[in-house]
Amino acid sequence: MTLIKSISGIRGTIGGAPGDALTPLDIVKYTSAYAAWAVKKSGIKKIVVGRDARISGQMVSNIVIGTLQGMGIDVVDLGLSTTPTVEIAVPLEKAAGGIILTASHNPKQWNALKLLNEHGEFINDADGQTVLEIAEKSDFAYAEVNDLGTVTVDDTYMQKHIDAILALPLVDVDAIAKANFKIAIDCVNSTGGIFVPALLNALGVKTVYPLFCEPDGKFAHNPEPLPENLGELSKEVLAKKADLGIAVDPDVDRLCFVCEDGNMFGEEYTLVAVADYVLKNTRGNTVSNLSSTRALRDVTEAAGAEYHAAAVGEVNVVNKMKEVNAIIGGEGNGGVIYPELHYGRDALAGIALFLTHLAKTGKSISVLRHSYPGYFISKNKITLTPEMDIDSLLLKVEEKYKNQPHSTIDGLKIEFDKQWVHLRRSNTEPIIRIYSEGDSNTVANNLANKIIADIKDILQVQ
């Protein structure tokens, strides 16, 4: 059983002992702490709650909503929803914040409380630490009986979200409808099964082949939208002779595509393609995290704009986007952040922008993919003993490559012309994650192996 407390929320497995998993007692504790923080910070006693379709969702939702009522807070319950939909709802409701009940791409035994501020954005590091301190001290109190909060069930936000996407100047419904796309979709039996077909219908897509669109939380495969988990979607695209396939994760903030030939478009290239379209129509900068493909930088610089890198984590990307006034950004895991709509990863907005781009180019999706720089990322890790000083180790690697362009804003990233390697310590395990990218799998793997050998050499000397 696992319970992980971080700025991105409280995440854990269902079942087990309090403090060791996401149990009802833990849900009450951290919901109470967050509520106390949100009300004190904003002066508002209203919070938006939404959830994905995983099996534990209704149970967790009942506890969260009851706890918020007990804190004297009015709740707007969106029910089955998506992470970006809740993010949009918070400012529209003028709420103190929002809680999204989802463990994102984690398997069905996991759930989480993802915490938003009054802007509908993930809370930052300082605020997250404050929430954790409040929780550990039980520094909160519940309301008297006459001051209990109310609950309003609101099922209108799917349409409000879709309407906001349709209103975006760069979303061209007529172009999408005229393209007459045939699209297969895999929504992993979560809320994407409700929201993605509704969006496609609103965009004028008449032919949709649904896979795993029953929102019962019984994930038909590992819910992370990676190539090894999308075999059925690939087969469906080929069997139905579809123009493309679309896959989302359980809370619909990650997006990836399958080409008409059954091959993967590549989750790293979701953001690249959407950014390419946005940059062709709007002048401005882009941002992704340090572990994302260089292709975004190439596309950005080709458009005469500036690319900026951020530390890994959505809140870090958002902060950097605001700092450099980026018009598009996100993460290489298929997360598209389009601030014209809101500052959060939004697969629905990504779908609308991507389909507009595809329709306007008149190309097949595989031809579009091959129009972008071809890079390959290798992902590795080194397991270390718990007592190992990882910071000292990274400093020694940095010293070895001090003459190469490098960044230390998040671990250590070293550039070798258009190749790079990024070393990050894990927040939960005694390991170093090693991401490398080159113009072929062989180059990326060789670069990773070279750095791994360097680390082993350093460890032998110590």
C-alpha positions in Angstrom: 0.0 0.0 0.0 1.3 3.5 -0.8 0.5 7.1 0.2 2.5 9.9 -1.5 2.1 13.5 -0.3 3.4 16.1 -2.6 2.6 19.6 -4.1 0.6 17.8 -6.8 -1.7 16.3 -4.3 -2.3 13.3 -2.1 -2.0 10.1 -4.1 -2.3 6.5 -2.9 -3.7 3.1 -3.2 -7.1 2.2 -1.9 -7.3 -0.1 1.1 -4.9 -0.6 4.0 -3.9 1.1 7.2 -4.3 4.9 7.8 -1.1 6.7 6.9 0.0 3.9 4.6 -2.6 4.2 1.9 -5.4 6.5 0.7 -7.9 5.5 3.4 -11.0 7.3 4.5 -9.2 8.8 7.5 -6.5 10.1 5.2 -9.0 11.6 2.8 -10.7 13.5 5.6 -7.4 14.7 7.0 -6.0 16.2 3.8 -9.3 17.4 2.5 -9.8 19.3 5.8 -6.3 20.8 5.7 -6.7 21.9 2.1 -10.1 23.4 2.8 -8.7 25.4 5.8 -5.9 26.7 3.6 -8.1 27.6 0.6 -10.7 29.5 2.7 -8.0 31.4 4.6 -6.2 32.3 1.4 -9.2 33.4 -0.6 -11.9 34.3 2.0 -14.3 32.2 0.0 -16.3 29.2 1.3 -16.9 27.4 -2.0 -15.0 24.6 -3.6 -15.5 22.7 -6.9 -15.2 18.9 -6.9 -15.0 16.5 -9.9 -13.8 13.0 -10.5 -12.8 10.5 -13.1 -14.6 7.2 -13.4 -12.3 4.9 -11.5 -14.0 2.4 -9.2 -13.2 4.1 -5.9 -14.3 7.5 -7.3 -17.8 7.6 -5.8 -16.6 6.5 -2.4 -13.8 9.1 -2.3 -16.1 11.8 -3.6 -18.7 11.1 -0.9 -16.0 11.5 1.8 -14.5 14.6 0.3 -17.8 16.4 -0.2 -19.0 15.4 3.3 -15.8 16.7 4.8 -16.1 20.0 2.9 -19.6 20.4 4.2 -18.4 19.7 7.7 -15.9 22.5 7.2 -18.8 24.9 6.5 -17.9 25.0 2.8 -20.4 25.0 -0.1 -19.6 22.4 -2.7 -20.2 22.5 -6.5 -20.2 18.8 -7.4 -19.5 18.2 -11.1 -19.7 14.5 -10.7 -18.0 12.6 -13.5 -15.7 15.1 -15.1 -12.2 15.8 -16.3 -9.2 17.6 -14.8 -9.3 20.5 -17.3 -13.1 20.8 -16.9 -12.7 21.3 -13.1 -9.9 23.8 -13.8 -12.2 25.8 -16.0 -15.1 25.6 -13.5 -13.2 27.0 -10.5 -12.9 30.6 -11.7 -16.3 30.5 -13.4 -17.8 29.6 -10.0 -15.6 32.2 -8.2 -14.6 29.3 -5.9 -11.7 29.2 -3.4 -10.3 26.2 -5.3 -11.0 22.8 -6.6 -10.4 19.1 -5.8 -10.1 16.6 -8.7 -10.4 13.0 -7.6 -8.1 11.2 -10.0 -4.9 9.3 -10.0 -4.4 10.3 -13.7 -2.6 7.5 -15.5 -2.2 5.2 -12.5 -3.9 1.8 -12.4 -7.3 1.3 -10.9 -6.2 0.6 -7.3 -4.9 4.2 -7.1 -6.8 7.5 -6.5 -5.8 11.0 -5.5 -6.8 14.4 -4.4 -5.4 16.9 -6.9 -5.6 20.4 -5.5 -6.3 23.7 -7.3 -6.1 27.3 -6.2 -8.7 30.0 -6.8 -7.5 30.4 -10.4 -8.2 26.7 -11.3 -4.4 26.0 -11.4 -2.4 23.5 -9.4 -1.2 24.9 -6.1 2.5 25.8 -6.0 5.3 24.3 -3.8 4.9 26.8 -1.0 1.1 26.4 -0.7 1.5 22.6 -1.0 3.9 22.6 1.9 1.5 24.8 3.9 -1.4 22.3 3.3 0.8 19.4 4.4 1.8 21.3 7.6 -1.8 22.1 8.4 -2.7 18.4 7.9 0.1 17.2 10.2 -0.9 19.6 13.0 -4.6 19.0 12.5 -4.8 22.8 12.4 -8.4 23.0 11.3 -11.9 23.1 12.9 -15.3 22.0 11.7 -18.5 24.1 11.5 -21.4 24.2 13.9 -24.6 22.5 12.8 -26.2 25.7 11.5 -23.2 26.5 9.4 -22.7 23.3 7.5 -22.0 23.7 3.8 -24.4 22.9 1.0 -24.0 20.8 -2.1 -25.0 21.8 -5.6 -24.8 19.2 -8.3 -23.9 20.8 -11.6 -23.7 18.7 -14.8 -23.5 21.7 -17.2 -19.7 22.1 -17.3 -19.1 19.5 -20.0 -21.0 21.7 -22.4 -19.5 24.9 -21.0 -16.0 23.4 -21.6 -16.9 22.4 -25.1 -18.4 25.8 -25.9 -15.3 27.5 -24.7 -13.2 25.3 -27.0 -15.4 26.0 -30.0 -15.1 29.7 -29.3 -11.3 29.6 -29.6 -10.3 31.6 -32.8 -7.9 28.9 -33.8 -10.5 26.1 -33.7 -12.2 25.8 -37.1 -15.3 23.6 -36.9 -16.1 24.1 -40.6 -12.6 22.9 -41.7 -12.9 19.8 -39.4 -16.4 19.0 -40.6 -15.4 19.3 -44.2 -12.4 17.0 -43.7 -14.9 14.2 -42.9 -12.6 12.5 -40.5 -13.2 8.9 -39.4 -11.7 8.6 -35.9 -11.2 5.7 -33.5 -11.0 6.6 -29.9 -9.8 4.8 -26.7 -11.0 6.4 -23.5 -9.9 3.6 -21.1 -13.4 3.3 -19.7 -13.2 6.6 -17.9 -14.7 10.0 -18.3 -13.1 10.6 -21.7 -15.8 8.1 -22.9 -18.4 10.9 -22.1 -16.4 14.0 -23.0 -14.4 13.0 -26.2 -17.4 11.8 -28.2 -19.4 14.9 -27.2 -16.5 17.1 -28.3 -16.1 15.3 -31.6 -19.8 15.6 -32.3 -19.6 19.3 -31.6 -16.7 19.6 -34.0 -18.7 18.0 -36.8 -17.0 14.6 -36.8 -19.7 12.2 -37.9 -17.8 8.9 -37.9 -16.4 7.8 -34.5 -15.3 4.2 -33.6 -15.4 4.0 -29.8 -13.2 1.7 -27.8 -13.4 1.4 -24.0 -15.8 4.3 -23.6 -18.0 2.9 -20.9 -17.2 5.1 -17.8 -17.2 2.3 -15.3 -13.6 2.6 -14.2 -12.8 -1.0 -15.3 -9.7 -0.1 -17.2 -9.3 -2.5 -20.2 -5.6 -2.0 -20.2 -2.9 0.0 -18.4 -4.4 3.5 -18.5 -1.2 5.3 -19.3 -1.5 6.3 -23.1 1.8 4.7 -24.1 2.4 2.7 -27.3 2.6 -0.6 -25.5 -0.9 0.0 -24.1 -2.6 1.1 -27.3 -2.4 -2.0 -29.4 -6.2 -2.4 -29.6 -6.6 1.2 -30.8 -4.0 0.6 -33.5 -5.8 -2.5 -34.6 -9.1 -0.6 -34.6 -7.7 2.2 -36.8 -6.5 -0.4 -39.3 -9.7 -2.5 -39.2 -12.0 0.5 -39.7 -9.6 2.2 -42.1 -9.9 5.3 -39.9 -8.0 8.5 -40.6 -6.5 8.5 -37.1 -6.9 7.2 -33.5 -7.2 9.3 -30.4 -6.3 8.1 -26.9 -6.6 10.0 -23.6 -5.8 9.0 -20.0 -8.5 8.6 -17.3 -8.8 12.3 -16.3 -8.4 13.6 -19.9 -5.3 15.8 -19.6 -3.0 13.7 -21.6 -3.5 13.1 -25.4 -1.9 11.0 -28.0 -2.6 9.9 -31.5 -2.4 6.8 -33.8 -1.6 7.3 -37.5 -3.8 5.8 -40.2 -1.2 3.1 -40.8 -1.5 1.9 -37.2 1.8 3.5 -36.1 2.1 5.8 -33.1 2.2 9.5 -33.8 4.3 9.7 -30.6 3.1 11.4 -27.3 6.1 13.7 -27.5 4.8 15.0 -30.8 1.3 15.9 -29.6 2.5 19.2 -28.2 4.9 19.7 -31.2 2.1 19.5 -33.7 -0.3 21.7 -31.8 2.4 24.2 -31.1 3.3 24.2 -34.8 -0.3 25.1 -35.7 -0.5 27.8 -33.0 2.8 29.4 -34.0 1.7 29.5 -37.6 -1.2 31.7 -36.6 0.1 33.6 -33.4 3.5 35.0 -32.7 4.9 34.1 -29.3 7.1 31.9 -27.2 6.8 28.2 -26.2 7.6 26.2 -23.0 8.1 22.5 -22.2 9.8 20.7 -19.4 13.5 19.7 -19.6 12.6 16.0 -20.3 10.5 16.8 -23.4 11.7 16.5 -27.0 13.9 19.1 -28.7 11.5 19.0 -31.6 9.4 21.8 -29.9 12.5 24.0 -29.8 13.2 23.4 -33.4 9.6 24.2 -34.5 9.6 27.3 -32.3 12.8 28.7 -33.6 11.8 27.9 -37.2 8.8 30.2 -36.5 11.1 33.0 -35.3 10.0 32.6 -31.7 11.8 31.6 -28.5 11.7 28.3 -26.7 12.1 28.1 -22.9 12.6 25.0 -20.7 11.0 24.5 -17.3 11.5 22.1 -14.4 9.4 18.9 -14.7 5.9 19.3 -13.3 2.8 21.1 -14.6 2.9 23.9 -12.1 6.6 24.6 -13.1 5.7 24.7 -16.8 2.8 27.0 -16.1 4.9 29.4 -14.0 7.5 29.5 -16.8 4.8 30.1 -19.4 3.6 33.1 -17.4 7.1 34.4 -17.0 7.9 34.4 -20.7 4.4 35.1 -21.9 4.2 31.8 -23.8 1.3 31.3 -26.2 1.6 27.5 -26.0 3.3 25.0 -23.8 3.1 21.7 -22.0 4.8 18.4 -21.4 6.1 15.6 -23.6 3.7 13.2 -22.1 0.9 14.4 -24.3 0.0 17.4 -22.2 -1.0 20.5 -24.1 -1.4 23.8 -22.2 -3.1 26.6 -24.2 -3.5 29.7 -22.1 -6.0 31.3 -24.5 -8.4 28.8 -22.7 -6.7 28.2 -19.3 -3.4 27.3 -17.7 -3.8 23.5 -17.5 -3.1 20.4 -19.6 -6.3 19.9 -21.7 -6.7 17.0 -24.0 -10.0 18.3 -25.3 -8.5 21.6 -26.4 -5.6 19.7 -27.8 -8.0 17.5 -29.9 -9.7 20.5 -31.4 -6.5 22.4 -32.2 -4.9 19.3 -33.7 -7.9 18.3 -35.9 -8.0 21.9 -37.2 -4.3 21.7 -38.0 -4.7 18.3 -39.7 -7.7 19.5 -41.7 -6.1 22.7 -42.9 -2.9 20.9 -44.0 -4.8 18.4 -46.0 -2.2 15.8 -45.1 -2.6 12.3 -43.7 -1.6 12.2 -40.0 1.5 10.0 -40.8 2.7 12.6 -43.4 2.2 15.4 -40.9 4.2 13.4 -38.3 7.1 13.0 -40.8 7.2 16.7 -41.5 8.6 17.3 -38.0 12.2 16.7 -36.8 12.8 13.1 -35.9 14.0 12.5 -32.4 14.0 9.5 -30.2 13.9 9.5 -26.4 15.4 6.7 -24.2 14.3 6.4 -20.6 16.5 4.7 -18.0 17.2 4.7 -14.3 19.9 3.8 -11.9 19.0 2.4 -8.5 21.2 3.6 -5.7 21.5 2.7 -2.0 19.3 4.9 0.2 22.3 6.4 2.0 23.8 7.6 -1.3 24.2 11.4 -1.7 22.5 11.9 -5.0 23.1 15.7 -5.0 26.9 15.1 -4.7 26.8 12.6 -7.4 25.1 15.0 -9.8 27.6 17.7 -9.0 30.4 15.4 -10.0 28.7 14.6 -13.3 28.2 18.3 -13.9 31.9 19.0 -13.2 32.9 16.3 -15.8 30.7 18.0 -18.4 31.1 21.6 -17.3 32.2 22.7 -20.8 29.0 21.5 -22.4 25.8 23.6 -22.3 23.9 22.4 -19.2 21.1 23.3 -16.9 20.6 22.6 -13.2 17.1 24.0 -12.6 15.8 20.4 -12.3 18.6 17.9 -11.7 21.1 18.1 -14.5 20.5 18.4 -18.2 23.5 18.3 -20.5 23.3 19.2 -24.2 25.5 17.7 -27.0 24.6 19.7 -30.0 21.0 18.5 -30.7 21.3 15.6 -28.4 20.8 15.8 -24.7 20.7 13.8 -21.4 18.6 14.7 -18.4 19.3 13.3 -14.9 16.7 13.7 -12.2 16.5 12.3 -8.7 13.2 10.7 -7.8 11.2 12.2 -5.0 9.9 8.8 -3.9 12.7 6.3 -4.6 16.5 6.2 -4.2 17.0 6.3 -8.0 18.2 8.6 -10.7 16.0 8.9 -13.7 18.0 9.2 -16.9 16.3 10.6 -20.1 18.3 11.0 -23.3 17.4 12.1 -26.8 19.1 11.7 -30.2 18.2 11.4 -33.8 17.9 7.6 -33.5 17.2 5.1 -30.8 20.8 3.9 -31.0 22.1 7.4 -30.5 19.8 8.0 -27.5 20.6 4.7 -25.9 24.4 5.2 -26.4 24.2 8.6 -24.8 22.3 7.2 -21.8 24.8 4.3 -21.5 27.7 6.7 -21.6 26.3 8.7 -18.7 25.4 5.5 -16.8 29.0 4.4 -17.2 30.2 7.8 -15.9 28.0 7.4 -12.8 29.3 3.9 -12.1 32.9 5.1 -12.4 32.2 8.0 -9.9 30.6 5.5 -7.5 33.6 3.2 -7.6 35.9 6.1 -6.8 33.8 7.1 -3.8 
